Amino acid sequence: MPHVIVEYSANLEPEMNLAGLIDGLHETALATGLFDIDGIRSRAVCRDVFKVGDGNPENGFVHITARVGQGRPADARQGLGKALLATAERALADLLATTPVSLAVEVHEIDRAMTFRRNTIRERRNRETAS
């Protein structure tokens, strides 16, 4: 964990450096020291159908959700959220200066009892290290 999911309105895409935003958020999550590199997953989803605020077509949104495993203290989760917001503000500075955008970050805990997974990324990295 975590999953860092960026949802954004399609009208912002031409002005966004999406790869830079995802890279920055991914590195920010890693830099917190809360997560192992093999568990961080970052992705973006464009929303073609949306309405923001008063419906002005210039309005856009970027909503970042960080889903983390249970057990981390509230101050650690708050620190993650604040760090992700700061990273997004830097990555989107030009856009935020010229376009009406609602930017938000939420941090959610994943219920361990309701999570089912298999991750073979660490196995691949261990094989590469051993060779």
N, C-alpha and C positions, 0 to 999 in steps of 0.2 A: 504494500500500500504506500502511497495513496493513488487514487485515480484523480487526475486533474482534468476536468472537462470544461471546455470553453464553448459556450453557446453564443452565437452572435447573429445580429440581423444582417441579411444579405446586402442591404444598402451600404454597409460599411466595408465590405470585402475589397472593393477596388482601392481603398485608401489604407488598408491594414497590411502590416508585415506579419502575416499569420505565422510563418515559420519562426520568425524572431520572437514572437510572443510565446509560442509553445516552448521553444528552446529556453527562454528566460524563466518561464514558470517551472519547467522541469528542473533546471539548475537550482532555482530557489528552493524547491521542495527538498532536493538533495542536500543543499547547504544548511538546512535546519539541523541536520544530524539525527532527525527522527526516523529516517527511512533508509532501507537498504536499496542500492541502485537497481537491483533486480526486480524490485516490487513497484517501482514508480512507473505509472502509465499516464501519458499526457496525450490529449486529443482535442480536436475542435470539430464542432458541428454547426453548419450554417443553417439558419432558419429563414426559409423563403417567404413564409406567411407569418406576418407579425403586425402588431400595432403597439406603438409606444406613446404613452402620455396622451396628448390631445389628438393624436393621429397624424400630425404633420409628417409628410413623407421624408423629411430630413432627419427626423428623430431616429436614433438607433440604440442598440443595447449590446453590451458584452456582459455575460453572466458567467462567472467562474465558480464551479462547484469542486471542492476538494473532498473526496470521500476517503476517510481514514479508518483503520482498524480501531477497535475499542481499546481502552486502557490508557490512552495518553491523557495527561492532566489538562484541565481546561486552559491553563496559561500557555501550554505548548500548542494547543489547537488555535488559541487566539493569536499567538505569535506567528503561526503558519498563515492564518488568514490575513493578518496585517502585512506580512512579507509578500504574499502573493499579490495583494492589492498594490503595494508599492512598485513591484515589478511590472504589473500591468500598466500602471500610470506612466512609468518610464517608457515602456514599449509603445504605448499608444499616445504619447505626449502630443505629437503633431495632430493626430486625429482629434484628441480632446480639445485642442486649441481652436479648431475650426468647425467642429460638428457637434450638434447636441446629442450627447451620448449618456445613457444610464449605465454606469459601470458598477458591478457588485461582485462580492466574493462571499460564498457560504462554505462553512466547513461542517461536514456531517460525519458522524460515526457510523460505521457499518456493523450491524449486529452479527457477531461472530457465529452465533448458533444458526444463522440463516445464510451463511456464506459457504459456497461449495466451489472448489477450484483445484486446478493443477497448473503449476508453473514450471516449465522445463528450461527456463532461461539460465538459471544458476547452473544447471547441469552442463549446458553448452559452454558457459564461461569457465567452469572447472576443467572441462576437456581441453579447451584452448590453452589454459594456463599450464596444464600437465604436459602438453606437447612441446 
